[in-house]
């Protein structure tokens, strides 16, 4: 399998390293968007695939739910997208007008969700990823439904400085999204990420997180990836697990937030979350045990 091992300070484009995973997620959202029973709609997902022109991502989307690799299984990403979509919509319904998407990748919520015009969405990611997204959407004449500010920054660096320089108001409630990010961060960087979220959150702020129920089972993910990496698989020999950082001493962000006065509500693992949406096939049967290591939760800092 192709080894894309990480290094300190590494960067990427939309077709390399961690950037390529954003393109794969867009492919999964394209599949979900085209399902008659779609849990989430993203009309821009195909736009990104066409703009990137990567044959692996296009083949994955064209294969639909027939793609054999559970690491590329599309339905659980539909479930994940629905979870974070609903989180954002609940936040703005409650009056939050600041949304921060950490490691935004090819997120298109500023374009596709029904957001109040006064909402400002801050998207943080690598400069080349954000530039690709902006160009792809502009070429199609797409315009955001709310305020959108790109913050080109590496989340391993001092990203709050860049966020504040983009107009972020630390005195206003914020909705933070931590989606598809944590496995790619070292344990220390993850802890610092949540420390910074707490430090920059006014009362009434909220956060939605895709995290781990215990240590990352890197060996388990790698074994099932190798099992399904057969000839004809749209991803070929791409090994997403080589991009993960499997630090065993990773702190539980839900416990950290609770200790800092946030009210945490756990939403379950992908299978449990999917069943709540009426989906019984969120992941392939032989990946259910492994998927139980993934957990979703939201948390809110009480207003007073």
C-alpha positions as CSV (number, residue, x, y, z in Angstrom):
1,X,0.0,0.0,0.0
2,X,1.1,3.6,-0.7
3,X,2.8,5.1,2.4
4,X,2.0,8.8,3.0
5,X,3.8,9.0,6.4
6,X,3.5,12.4,8.1
7,X,6.4,14.6,9.0
8,X,6.6,17.7,11.3
9,X,5.4,20.8,9.4
10,X,4.2,18.9,6.3
11,X,1.9,20.6,3.9
12,X,-0.4,19.4,1.2
13,X,-2.6,20.2,-1.8
14,X,-6.1,18.9,-2.5
15,X,-4.7,15.7,-4.2
16,X,-1.9,14.9,-1.7
17,X,-1.6,13.7,1.9
18,X,-4.3,14.9,4.2
19,X,-5.7,17.2,1.5
20,X,-6.6,14.1,-0.5
21,X,-8.8,12.9,2.3
22,X,-10.9,16.0,1.9
23,X,-11.4,15.1,-1.7
24,X,-12.5,11.6,-0.7
25,X,-15.0,13.0,1.7
26,X,-16.4,15.2,-1.1
27,X,-16.7,12.1,-3.2
28,X,-18.7,10.4,-0.4
29,X,-20.9,13.5,-0.1
30,X,-21.5,13.4,-3.8
31,X,-22.8,9.8,-3.4
32,X,-25.0,10.8,-0.5
33,X,-26.3,13.8,-2.4
34,X,-27.5,11.5,-5.2
35,X,-29.2,9.0,-3.1
36,X,-33.1,9.1,-3.1
37,X,-33.0,8.8,0.7
38,X,-30.1,11.3,1.2
39,X,-29.4,12.4,4.8
40,X,-27.6,15.5,3.6
41,X,-27.5,17.4,0.3
42,X,-24.3,18.9,-1.1
43,X,-24.7,20.1,-4.7
44,X,-21.1,21.3,-4.7
45,X,-19.4,18.0,-3.9
46,X,-19.2,17.0,-7.6
47,X,-18.0,20.5,-8.4
48,X,-14.9,19.8,-6.4
49,X,-14.3,16.4,-7.9
50,X,-14.5,17.8,-11.4
51,X,-12.2,20.7,-10.6
52,X,-9.6,18.5,-9.0
53,X,-9.8,15.9,-11.8
54,X,-8.4,13.1,-9.7
55,X,-9.4,9.8,-11.2
56,X,-9.5,8.0,-7.8
57,X,-12.0,10.4,-6.2
58,X,-14.1,10.5,-9.3
59,X,-14.1,6.7,-9.5
60,X,-15.1,6.4,-5.8
61,X,-18.1,8.7,-6.4
62,X,-19.1,6.9,-9.6
63,X,-18.9,3.6,-7.7
64,X,-21.4,4.8,-5.2
65,X,-22.2,2.5,-2.3
66,X,-20.6,-0.3,-4.3
67,X,-17.1,0.8,-3.4
68,X,-15.6,-2.1,-1.5
69,X,-13.3,-0.4,1.0
70,X,-14.9,0.4,4.3
71,X,-12.4,3.2,4.8
72,X,-14.1,4.8,1.8
73,X,-17.6,3.6,2.6
74,X,-19.9,6.5,1.8
75,X,-22.9,6.1,4.0
76,X,-21.2,6.8,7.3
77,X,-20.0,10.1,5.9
78,X,-23.6,11.0,5.0
79,X,-24.5,10.3,8.7
80,X,-21.6,12.4,9.8
81,X,-22.5,15.3,7.5
82,X,-26.1,15.2,8.8
83,X,-24.9,15.4,12.4
84,X,-22.7,18.5,11.8
85,X,-25.3,20.1,9.6
86,X,-27.9,19.8,12.3
87,X,-25.5,21.2,14.9
88,X,-24.9,24.3,12.9
89,X,-28.6,24.9,12.2
90,X,-29.5,24.5,15.9
91,X,-26.7,26.9,16.8
92,X,-27.9,29.7,14.5
93,X,-31.5,29.0,15.6
94,X,-30.3,29.8,19.1
95,X,-28.8,33.1,18.0
96,X,-25.2,32.1,17.4
97,X,-23.8,34.1,14.5
98,X,-20.2,33.0,14.4
99,X,-19.2,29.6,13.0
100,X,-15.6,28.3,13.0
101,X,-14.8,25.2,11.0
102,X,-11.4,23.8,11.9
103,X,-9.7,21.9,9.1
104,X,-12.5,23.0,6.8
105,X,-11.3,21.0,3.8
106,X,-14.0,21.1,1.1
107,X,-16.8,22.0,3.5
108,X,-19.6,23.9,1.7
109,X,-21.9,24.8,4.6
110,X,-21.5,28.5,4.0
111,X,-23.0,27.9,0.6
112,X,-25.6,25.2,1.1
113,X,-27.1,25.6,4.6
114,X,-30.0,28.0,5.4
115,X,-28.0,30.5,7.5
116,X,-29.1,33.9,8.6
117,X,-27.4,36.6,6.5
118,X,-25.7,38.0,9.6
119,X,-23.8,34.8,10.2
120,X,-20.1,34.8,9.6
121,X,-18.4,31.4,8.8
122,X,-14.6,31.2,9.4
123,X,-12.9,28.3,7.5
124,X,-9.5,27.3,8.7
125,X,-7.2,25.1,6.6
126,X,-4.0,24.9,4.6
127,X,-3.7,27.8,2.1
128,X,-3.6,25.6,-1.0
129,X,-6.8,23.7,0.1
130,X,-8.7,26.9,0.7
131,X,-7.5,28.5,-2.6
132,X,-8.6,25.4,-4.5
133,X,-12.0,25.5,-3.0
134,X,-12.5,29.2,-3.6
135,X,-11.4,28.9,-7.3
136,X,-13.6,25.8,-7.9
137,X,-16.7,27.5,-6.5
138,X,-16.1,30.8,-8.2
139,X,-15.7,29.1,-11.5
140,X,-19.3,27.8,-11.1
141,X,-20.6,31.2,-10.0
142,X,-21.4,30.0,-6.5
143,X,-21.9,32.6,-3.8
144,X,-22.1,32.0,0.0
145,X,-25.4,32.6,1.7
146,X,-23.7,34.2,4.7
147,X,-20.4,35.9,5.5
148,X,-17.4,33.7,4.7
149,X,-13.9,34.3,5.7
150,X,-11.0,32.0,4.8
151,X,-8.2,31.7,7.3
152,X,-5.2,30.0,5.7
153,X,-3.3,28.5,8.6
154,X,-1.9,25.2,9.8
155,X,-3.8,24.1,12.9
156,X,-0.5,22.9,14.4
157,X,0.5,26.6,14.5
158,X,-0.9,29.6,16.4
159,X,-4.2,29.6,14.5
160,X,-6.1,31.9,17.0
161,X,-3.9,34.8,15.9
162,X,-4.9,34.3,12.3
163,X,-8.5,33.8,13.3
164,X,-8.7,37.1,15.3
165,X,-6.9,38.9,12.4
166,X,-9.8,37.7,10.2
167,X,-12.3,39.5,12.4
168,X,-13.3,36.8,14.9
169,X,-15.0,38.3,17.9
170,X,-14.1,36.4,21.1
171,X,-16.8,38.2,23.0
172,X,-19.6,36.6,20.9
173,X,-20.9,33.1,21.1
174,X,-19.3,30.7,18.6
175,X,-20.3,27.4,17.1
176,X,-17.1,25.3,16.6
177,X,-16.8,22.3,14.3
178,X,-14.2,19.6,14.9
179,X,-15.0,17.1,12.1
180,X,-12.7,14.6,10.6
181,X,-9.7,16.2,12.2
182,X,-8.4,14.7,15.4
183,X,-6.8,11.5,14.1
184,X,-4.4,13.7,12.0
185,X,-3.2,15.6,15.0
186,X,-0.6,14.6,17.6
187,X,-2.0,14.3,21.1
188,X,-0.3,17.5,22.3
189,X,-1.8,19.4,19.3
190,X,-5.2,18.0,20.1
191,X,-5.1,19.1,23.7
192,X,-3.9,22.6,22.7
193,X,-6.7,22.8,20.1
194,X,-9.4,22.3,22.8
195,X,-7.5,24.6,25.2
196,X,-7.7,27.3,22.6
197,X,-11.4,26.6,21.9
198,X,-12.2,27.1,25.5
199,X,-10.0,30.2,25.7
200,X,-11.8,31.8,22.8
201,X,-15.4,30.8,23.6
202,X,-17.8,33.3,25.1
203,X,-20.8,32.0,27.2
204,X,-23.4,30.5,24.9
205,X,-20.7,28.9,22.6
206,X,-21.1,25.4,21.3
207,X,-18.8,22.7,19.8
208,X,-19.5,19.5,17.8
209,X,-16.8,16.9,17.8
210,X,-16.0,13.7,16.0
211,X,-13.6,12.0,18.4
212,X,-12.4,8.6,19.7
213,X,-13.9,6.3,22.2
214,X,-10.6,5.4,23.7
215,X,-7.2,5.1,21.9
216,X,-7.1,5.1,18.1
217,X,-7.1,1.4,16.9
218,X,-4.6,2.0,14.2
219,X,-3.8,-1.7,13.7
220,X,-7.5,-2.4,13.4
221,X,-8.1,0.3,10.8
222,X,-5.0,-0.8,8.9
223,X,-6.1,-4.5,8.9
224,X,-9.5,-3.8,7.5
225,X,-8.1,-1.3,4.9
226,X,-5.7,-4.0,3.7
227,X,-8.5,-6.6,3.6
228,X,-10.5,-4.5,1.2
229,X,-7.6,-3.1,-0.9
230,X,-8.3,-5.4,-3.8
231,X,-7.7,-4.8,-7.6
232,X,-10.4,-2.5,-8.9
233,X,-10.9,-0.7,-5.7
234,X,-11.3,3.0,-6.7
235,X,-8.6,4.1,-4.1
236,X,-6.0,1.7,-5.4
237,X,-3.3,1.3,-2.8
238,X,-3.9,4.6,-1.0
239,X,-3.5,4.0,2.8
240,X,-5.3,6.6,4.8
241,X,-4.0,5.1,8.0
242,X,-0.5,6.2,7.2
243,X,-1.7,9.7,7.8
244,X,-3.1,9.0,11.3
245,X,-1.2,9.9,14.5
246,X,-1.8,7.1,16.9
247,X,-0.7,8.6,20.2
248,X,-1.9,6.4,23.1
249,X,-1.9,9.2,25.7
250,X,-4.5,11.3,23.9
251,X,-6.8,13.1,26.3
252,X,-10.6,12.8,26.1
253,X,-11.9,16.2,24.9
254,X,-15.3,15.6,26.3
255,X,-13.8,15.2,29.8
256,X,-11.7,18.3,29.3
257,X,-14.7,20.4,28.3
258,X,-16.7,19.1,31.2
259,X,-14.0,20.1,33.6
260,X,-14.1,23.6,32.2
261,X,-17.8,24.0,32.7
262,X,-19.2,22.9,29.4
263,X,-22.3,20.7,29.2
264,X,-21.5,17.6,27.1
265,X,-24.0,15.5,25.3
266,X,-22.8,12.3,23.7
267,X,-24.5,11.3,20.4
268,X,-23.0,7.8,20.1
269,X,-20.8,6.0,17.5
270,X,-21.5,6.1,13.7
271,X,-23.8,3.0,13.8
272,X,-25.8,4.4,16.7
273,X,-26.0,7.8,15.1
274,X,-27.1,6.3,11.8
275,X,-29.9,4.3,13.5
276,X,-31.2,7.5,14.9
277,X,-31.5,8.7,11.4
278,X,-33.2,5.5,10.3
279,X,-30.1,4.0,8.7
280,X,-29.2,0.4,9.4
281,X,-26.2,0.1,7.0
282,X,-24.0,3.0,8.2
283,X,-20.8,0.8,7.8
284,X,-20.2,-2.6,6.4
285,X,-21.0,-5.4,8.9
286,X,-17.4,-6.4,9.4
287,X,-16.4,-2.8,10.3
288,X,-19.1,-2.2,13.0
289,X,-16.8,-3.2,15.9
290,X,-14.1,-0.9,14.6
291,X,-16.5,2.0,14.0
292,X,-17.6,1.8,17.6
293,X,-14.2,3.4,18.5
294,X,-15.5,6.6,16.8
295,X,-17.7,8.8,18.9
296,X,-19.7,12.0,18.3
297,X,-20.6,14.6,20.9
298,X,-21.7,18.2,21.3
299,X,-21.0,20.6,24.2
300,X,-22.3,24.0,25.2
301,X,-20.9,26.6,27.5
302,X,-23.8,27.9,29.6
303,X,-24.7,31.5,29.0
304,X,-25.1,32.2,32.7
